Amino acid sequence: MDTAVLRIVDVNLNRAREALRVIEDYARFALDDADAAAAVKHCRHQLRDLAAGFGPRELLAARDIANDVGRDAKTPAELQRHSPEAVVQAAFGRLAEATRSLGEYAKLSAAPQSAAAAEKLRYAGYELEQRIVLRGTLRARFGSVRLYVLLTESLCRGDWLKTAEAAIAGGAGCLQLREPHLPDAELLARAGRLRELTARHGVLLAINNRPDIARLARADIVHVGQDDLSVRDARRIAGAATLVGKSTHTLGQFEAALAEQPDYIAVGPMYQSGTKPQQHIAGPQTLAEAARRTQLPLVAIGGITRENIRAIVAAGATCVALCAAVLQAADPRDAARTILNSLEEARRVSHQS
């Protein structure tokens, strides 16, 4: 093979290797996604096999770093990234470009099957990009959510959709549709209306315990409880880019949930709640212990008011979930805004101390 072609193949193999390592590190350490990390590792093995078809000794012999006219050519954009998600997205871009170039120049080699292998790897990269980047972006968005409102029509003082609109106007960053008794067709229709509403306002949509409905409605999140599907099974149904949250009520359940690798964990109830008055009280002490054991977002739920929210924040909650406190309020917008303001004030005090 021509030396120039060998140099092109060599540099693109290196680009692809480096990009895959950046992607694998993100899947492993930022997303804590063992399945995604394993899929990226499999791509690295495919790339190794692809490289073998070109002759590793010939590639190494053709390498000429000193005379590479593009070695020091950098744009300002290459020297800055604004988030881990931007880092991994750039890596996927390099992977796509490298595998495309490999596929084209492989057609000049004595091993034309290498072109097909490069194309297969390129499409595997596209699928992984959709899965990893979308999920990473959603996780970053969820990390900034402070108020999470659970929506159940029977608990609403007024019209359910107007209540949802009011909750968003009051600052809710995520709405969860929780309607265990609705027929499937009606549940899907309602999820669709909420998807339109939340998308319009840049708010996340969660579906309780129905990964199938979450997938059909293109929801951002599916939330599962202790007696529901596992996190892994919920993710398989809803789609790998969908976030999955898990409810816990004790430290034992919390530890078990961590092993399932959810995207966030709800802990509660914090205090006695009118929604589930008979449930065991986890309390802020359970939340505080949970916060010492994970960096995942922790959603506090159950009996939360403006009077007790400071203790919730001090215990380590990144977000609070409300139901009746908003849904049954005479003014759901004002109720949501009051809690959110109290939460933000508690966070400021916590950061200053």
C-alpha positions, 0 to 999 in steps of 0.5 A: 500500500502507498506510504501516503495511504498508510499514513492516512490509515494510521492517523485515523486509527489513532483518532478512533482509538483515542475517541473511543477511550474518551467515550468509554471513560464518560460511559463508565465514570460519568454515566455509571453505565456498565452496558454502554461502557461494555459496548464501547469496549467491544468497539475498541476490540473491533477497531483492533481487528480492523487495524490488524488487516492493514498490517501494524508494522507497515503502519508504524513504519509509515508514521511521520510525525515530524513532517505532518503539516497538520500536527499543530493546526488547532482551532480555538473551539478545539481548545475549549469544551463547556461540559463533559457532554460537549467533550464526549460529543466531540469524541463521537464526531472524531470517531465518525470522521475517522471511521469514514476515512478508514472505510474509504482508504481501505478500498485501496488495500489488499484487504477490502473486507476492512472497508466493510468493517470500518463501515460497521464500526461507524454505524455502531458509533452512531448508535452509541452516540444517540444512546450516550449523548442523549442520556448524558444531556438528560442527566445534566438537565435533571441535575439542575432540577430542583422541584419535581411535581407528581401529577395525579388527577384525583388529587388535583383541586382543579383541572389536571392540565391547568394544574400541570401548567401552573406547576410549570409556571411555579418553577417545576423542572420535572413533571411525573405522570402518575396514574396507575388506574387509567386505561392504557389508551387514555394514559398514553393520550394524557402522556402525549398532552403532557409531552407537548406541554413540557417540551414547549416549556423545556421541562422534563417529563417522567412516567411512573412505572410504565416504560412502554408508555414512556417510550411511546410518548417520548418521555425523558424519564421512567420512574420505578418503585420497589415492586416494579420492574428493575432499572435495567428492564425498565431501561431496555423497554423505554430505550437506552437514552431514557433516564430511570429513577428508583424509589427507596424507603430504607437504607437497604433499599437504597443500597440495592438501588445503587447496584441497579445503576439508576440515574437518580434515586428518590428517598422518602417519605421525609415526613408523614404525608397525606398521600401515603399516611401509613408508609414507614418514615425514612426521614432526613437521617436516611437521606443524609446517609444516602448522600454520603454514599453516592454522587447521584441526584437524590430526590426527597419526597413526602411531607415536605413543606417550606417549614421543614425544607431547610433540614431536607437540603442540609441532609443532601437533597438535590431536588424535592418532589411534591404532590398534594402540596401543589395539586390541592393548593388553591393556587398551584403556581404560588404553592410551587413557587413558594416551595422553590423559593424556600428551597433556593434560600435553604441552598444558599444558606447551606452553601454559606455555612 
